[in-house]
Amino acid sequence: MSEVSNNPYAAPSATLVETTVDNPARKAERSTRLLAALADGFIGVPLWLPLFFGAAMASAPDGNRMAGIVLIAIGVIGLIALVVVQLVMLARHGQTIGKRWQGIRIVRSNGERIGFGRILGLRMIAPAVVGAIPFLGAIFSLANILWIFGEERRCLHDYFADTIVVNA
């Protein structure tokens, strides 16, 4: 038997790791998800700056209104482009720029690829609508974030959309 294991012509062997979504080792860490969310937020900061400076210039009585309007247009176009890029990446790969940087992605709870409608409708719009309800929305928004500290490491929006964030 030892001759077979030392045979240089034998097929390579590997230890198999279960790749189901139920495997806790496959689920993304909370800290990784946080870093991805922060990265996605910071990516938009340079695009918001022209909006703020443009609004200040356009509303100042002695400011250059045309330059302010141009800055506002640049900011709006940049933010729209960022949203489109993020949505396309989510639909194709289940990743945003931050998630790709962190090596994680969103999949259905059964491991299948997530569809665009599920991402947009159930993961983004539905929680935003509930979050906009006075008083109840604030409680929901807090619970949505804190739910990640549960055993499943899923936020409430993950349960809404039947998704899970895994290591890519």
TORNUVO-659576 format. One line per 8 residues: number of its first residue (from 1); their letters; for each residue x, y, z of C-alpha. Coordinates in Angstrom, 2 decimals, m for minus. Layout:
<nodes>
NUM = A = X Y Z; ...
</nodes>
This chain:
<nodes>
1 = MSEVSNNP = 0.00 0.00 0.00; 2.85 2.41 0.77; 4.24 1.84 m2.75; 1.01 3.17 m4.25; 1.11 6.38 m2.18; 4.75 7.03 m3.17; 4.17 6.26 m6.85; 5.18 9.38 m8.83
9 = YAAPSATL = 2.92 8.25 m11.70; m0.21 7.95 m9.58; m3.05 10.38 m10.01; m2.88 13.30 m7.58; m5.09 13.08 m4.54; m6.77 15.91 m2.70; m8.82 16.31 0.42; m12.35 17.13 m0.56
17 = VETTVDNP = m14.14 19.96 1.23; m17.89 20.12 1.10; m18.88 23.12 m1.02; m22.49 23.47 0.00; m23.71 26.78 1.29; m24.47 25.14 4.65; m20.74 24.76 5.23; m19.88 27.54 7.72
25 = ARKAERST = m16.32 27.73 6.37; m17.71 28.84 3.00; m19.79 31.72 4.39; m18.15 35.13 4.29; m16.91 36.53 7.58; m18.73 39.48 9.10; m15.58 41.61 8.99; m15.12 40.85 5.29
33 = RLLAALAD = m18.68 41.91 4.56; m18.16 45.11 6.56; m14.97 45.98 4.67; m16.72 45.35 1.34; m19.62 47.63 2.34; m17.23 50.36 3.50; m15.24 50.10 0.25; m18.44 50.42 m1.79
41 = GFIGVPLW = m19.37 53.51 0.23; m15.96 55.15 m0.10; m15.91 54.60 m3.87; m18.81 57.06 m4.18; m17.23 59.84 m2.08; m15.21 61.40 m4.93; m18.38 61.41 m7.02; m20.40 63.24 m4.37
49 = LPLFFGAA = m17.82 66.02 m3.97; m18.57 67.72 m7.32; m22.26 67.79 m6.34; m21.55 69.57 m3.07; m19.08 72.05 m4.55; m21.30 72.60 m7.59; m24.35 73.28 m5.40; m22.33 75.75 m3.32
57 = MASAPDGN = m21.04 77.53 m6.43; m24.43 77.62 m8.16; m26.23 79.01 m5.11; m23.62 81.59 m4.12; m24.68 85.13 m5.12; m21.22 86.02 m6.39; m20.28 82.51 m7.54; m19.93 81.17 m11.02
65 = RMAGIVLI = m23.33 79.55 m11.65; m22.31 77.88 m14.90; m19.29 76.20 m13.32; m21.53 75.02 m10.46; m24.03 73.51 m12.90; m21.20 71.75 m14.77; m19.87 70.28 m11.51; m23.36 69.09 m10.57
73 = AIGVIGLI = m23.73 67.43 m13.99; m20.34 65.73 m13.62; m21.31 64.41 m10.19; m24.71 63.14 m11.35; m23.25 61.41 m14.41; m20.49 59.84 m12.29; m22.95 58.55 m9.69; m25.26 57.12 m12.36
81 = ALVVVQLV = m22.28 55.38 m13.98; m21.22 53.93 m10.62; m24.72 52.61 m9.93; m24.89 51.01 m13.39; m21.45 49.38 m12.97; m22.37 48.04 m9.53; m25.72 46.66 m10.77; m24.12 45.01 m13.81
89 = MLARHGQT = m21.45 43.42 m11.60; m24.11 42.21 m9.17; m26.22 40.72 m11.95; m23.31 39.00 m13.68; m21.10 37.91 m10.80; m23.04 38.52 m7.58; m20.36 41.02 m6.58; m19.96 44.75 m6.16
97 = IGKRWQGI = m16.57 46.40 m6.48; m16.07 46.08 m2.72; m17.18 42.45 m2.65; m14.85 41.61 m5.54; m11.98 43.32 m3.70; m12.75 41.22 m0.61; m13.22 37.98 m2.55; m16.88 37.40 m1.63
105 = RIVRSNGE = m20.09 37.15 m3.63; m23.84 36.85 m3.21; m25.57 33.59 m4.17; m28.98 32.05 m3.54; m29.21 30.03 m0.35; m29.04 26.83 m2.44; m25.78 28.01 m4.08; m27.25 29.07 m7.43
113 = RIGFGRIL = m26.50 32.39 m9.12; m28.68 35.27 m7.97; m30.87 36.99 m10.55; m31.05 40.73 m11.22; m34.71 40.99 m10.14; m33.98 39.36 m6.80; m31.01 41.66 m6.21; m32.85 44.83 m7.10
121 = GLRMIAPA = m36.32 44.02 m5.80; m35.81 41.92 m2.71; m32.30 42.86 m1.58; m32.41 46.61 m2.27; m35.86 48.06 m2.89; m37.93 46.04 m0.37; m35.65 46.85 2.61; m35.46 50.50 1.49
129 = VVGAIPFL = m39.27 50.76 1.37; m39.66 49.19 4.81; m36.82 51.39 6.11; m38.65 54.52 4.90; m41.67 53.90 7.16; m41.59 56.39 10.05; m40.45 54.88 13.39; m40.81 51.27 12.18
137 = GAIFSLAN = m38.22 51.93 9.47; m35.56 52.95 11.97; m36.15 49.81 14.02; m36.10 47.65 10.89; m32.90 49.26 9.58; m31.13 48.63 12.87; m32.41 45.04 13.06; m31.42 44.47 9.42
145 = ILWIFGEE = m27.79 45.25 10.20; m27.63 43.58 13.61; m29.17 40.34 12.32; m25.73 39.47 10.88; m24.56 38.58 14.39; m26.84 35.55 14.36; m25.56 32.04 13.82; m26.34 32.14 10.07
153 = RRCLHDYF = m24.31 35.37 9.48; m27.15 36.77 7.35; m28.81 40.19 7.46; m32.58 40.52 7.18; m32.28 41.56 3.54; m30.51 38.23 2.94; m33.53 36.42 4.35; m35.90 38.57 2.23
161 = ADTIVVNA = m34.06 37.65 m0.97; m33.14 34.07 0.08; m29.46 34.89 m0.42; m26.19 34.28 1.36; m22.77 35.90 1.03; m19.99 33.37 0.47; m16.27 33.35 m0.21; m15.78 33.50 m3.97
</nodes>
